[in-house]
């Protein structure tokens, strides 16, 4: 998996790149037959900066036996929750609209 994800790191600097990153990560997991439960823990090794720090904190909170509050809104327990969190955080409607607008502007300029 490390070879397939060589130089593939996501830091959140270019929010829309999460789409390509997640596609490559999914393909690498499928190729190496890595199940969803393991994949969510491996994902943090392919993130950088605040994206990694935030995900690690939320995964640690889900693995903790200490109840901090009644609300578990910051806890990620399943692979779909992690994927939804990353997509909602980085591929927001605004980010997608901005990327689309940039693409249209580039095509019109050419």
PEZI-V138477 format. One line per field, one symbol per residue. psi: psi as a letter, one per 20 degrees, with the letter a starting at -180 (. if undefined). burial: # if it has 24 or more other ideal C-beta (glycine too) atoms within 12 Angstrom, else .. Layout:
BEGIN
psi = ???
burial = ???
END
This chain:
BEGIN
psi = hhghjpjoqpiignhiihghghghgggggggjlpqhhhhhhhhhijqrbhggggggghhhhhiqipogrhpkhjpphrghggggggghghlrhggggggggggggghhh.
burial = ....#..###.#..####..##.###.##.........######.##...#..##..##..#............##..#..##.##..###...................
END
